[in-house]
Amino acid sequence: MSILALISIHGKLADFELKLSPSGIDNYLSFFGDYKYLFTGTIATCSAYFGLLRVKATLDSNIEKIRQDRFSEWKTIVQVRCNEIESLDPKMTREIIKIRLPIYNYLYDKNFEIKNIDELTEIFNANVSDLVGFFEDTNKRQQSLGVYPSREYSYSFDSFRFIFYGMLDSWYEEMINDLEALYIQNLPDGRMINEEHYQVALRNAL
């Protein structure tokens, strides 16, 4: 409306000869008098709008700072746990570092809680499933023994479980079973599964 008012004013001014003198300037400004409340309201609205933008920018900055502070704390906890499993799974930490940010972003929005198997499956398939084979193949005990006592056995799962639980504040009651099932489903095919050979290999390793 203010733009239309300006167009209307200058349309009327086209019929007058304006002079660069005090009286000419007064005459020019007098044409704006009929729209003074409109222009005042426009200026006030624009001021309020840009003020709200500044408030929003400040709020967003504070929210991002809280998010980054929380990430620093969370990252430290995860790193400490990674250090504890390094002797058996020395290369797992390297891959966890690569995926920890998307995992953090997902968990942050969930308040670091996994409530059901659907949420667990979503975060696992998006970030971990493709790495299970690598985790398993680089596990020191798997490299030493090679053979599996059953199809439901994994050498590297305990290390991953230990790290993953450290990423969470809370979880649903049966999550450990569902997490293990997801992990086992993504183990490499062609594993040597033989209970007797496993026991022999285990005794020899000891």
Buried (B, 14 or more C-beta within 10 A) or exposed (E): EBEEBEEEBEEEEEEEEEEEEEEEEEBBEEBEEEBEEBBEEBEEEEEEEEEEEEEEEEEEEEEEEEEEEEBEEBBEEBBEBBEEBEEBBEEBBEBBEEBBEEBBEBBEEBEBEBEEBEBBBBBBEEBBBEBBBBBBBBBEBBEEBEBBBEEEBBBBBBBBBBBBBBBBEEBBEEBEEBBBEBBBEBBEEEBEBBEEBBEEBBEEEE
